[in-house]
Amino acid sequence: MKVVLWLLFLAAAVLATIVVVFALQSRRLPDLQAWHTAIPQGEFHEGDATTFAEYQAIEKQLFARLPLADTQRFSRYNPNSIVARLALETPYNRSFEIIPPGEPRGAALLVHGLTDSPYAMRALGEAFARQGYYVLALRLPGHGTVPAGLVDVTWQDWYAAVLLAARHAKAKAGMGKPFVAGGHSTGAALVTLLSLRALSDPEVPRPQRLYLLSPAIGISPFARLTNVVSLLAFLPGLEKSRWLDVLPEYDPYKYNSFPVNAARQIYALTQVVQGTLDEEAKRKRLDRMPGITAFQSIVDATITVPAVVNGLLGRLPPKEHELVLFDINRNENLEGWIAPGRLEDLEKLRAAVHLPFRLTLIANRAHDTRAVAAYTREAGASAVNVEDLAYQWPVGVFSVGHVSLPFPADDPVYGLNPGGFNLGALSPRGEAGALIVAPGTFERLRANPFWGVIEAKVVQTERSF
C-alpha cells in the first residue's frame, strides 16, 4: 500500500513539475494580442443548429463581428493590409459551395485541417466541380476568424458541423447519385469518423468514397500532456500557458498561433476514431467502409506513414483502398541528411508484400533525374507496375510534406511561382535572429508539385460511379 501511495505521490509531483515548468516557459512567448484573448462570440457549438442553413446563418453573424485592430503591415487583422483583403474579401475563410450549371453528377463534402480554412480545399473542390459535382467546403468551428476561436472549441463541435454539412451535401446530390467526402489532416479524421459511425447509424450519411490527405489518424502520445500543461493559465501572468505558439498572423487562410486546446482536441479525436475502429472491427462491419484513397508524404512533420497504415488502411478488409506515397527527391543528394526513420518506414512498407490495399509510390525515375514515375503494387500482390509521369521535382525541393499536399504548385498564395502576395515563394536569407518569424517557417514547402497526381486519382475513381 505504501508503495502505491509513493508512486501516486511521485506521479503527482512529476505532473505538477511539468505544469509549473510549462507555465514559466510560456512567459517567454510574445505578448498576447486581442486575437489571442478575445474568444469570438456567437461561434457554433454542438446543438446550436439542426440544419446546414442554420449553421451558415450563425457563420454569417460571426464574421460580421470580427475585430480588426492590428497595425502590422502584413497582418490579417490590419484592415489596410493585403492579407486582410484576402482573408475578408474572398469567400475562403468561411464555408463555400461550388454549384454545377446543370444537374449535379454527385456531391462532395470537403473538410480542411487544424488551424486552416476552407481555402485548403479549394483545388480539390475545383477538381470535383470539373467532374460535375456539387461541392461543399466546410469551415470547422473555431477556424477562419481569430486564433482565440480554438481556445474553447471541441472536437464534438467539429463533428456536429461535419454531420450537418454531410446531410446537406448528400441531399444536394439527389437520389441514386454518389456522395463522397474528403479532407486534409483533421478534416480527414472527421470524415473517417463520419463513415465509421454510418456503419451502425442509418441517420448518418455514408459516403461512397473517401479522399484523405495526410489523415490525422494517429497523434503523438505526448499530446496527452496537453490535458494538464495549461492548468495554471487562470493565474495572472500565466495566461500564455494556454498557447504552444504565439506568432504574427500574416497568413490570410491559416492561423500561425496555436493554442494548447487545439492539440488536446485533435488528440481526443484520434482516440475516438481508433476506438470506433475497434468497435466496428469486433462487429465485423469494416468491410462496409467506403473505398479510401489516401495521400501521404513519407516526410511529414505531423503524421507518419505507420500511423496511416497501422491506424487505418492496414486495419480494413481488402477493398478498393489505395495509399499514394510521395517519396523524397533522390536527385538532390540529400538522403544522408534526411532523418533515417522516415526512409526506414518506406523500406518496411516496400518489404511488406500482400498488403490489403494498393500502394503507389511517386518517386524519381532514377537517381540521376528529377523526373518522376508512379510505382504501383496492387493489393495482395508483389509485382510493381511503373508508369512515367509528366512531372518533375523543382530544383532545390527535397520533399513534399504535411501542409503542402492540398495546394497545387500554381496556387496564388502558397504556390511555387513568385508574384503577388505569395507565401509559398518566399525564401528570405540573411542573419540569424533578424526576423520575428523563424526562417524555417519559409523553408517548409507550401505547395505540391505533384498535385496533378491527386486530381488524376479523383477523375479515375469518380468515373467508376
Order of alpha helices (4+ residues) and beta strands (2+ residues): alpha-alpha-alpha-alpha-beta-beta-alpha-beta-alpha-beta-alpha-beta-beta-beta-alpha-beta-alpha-beta-alpha-beta-beta-beta-alpha-alpha
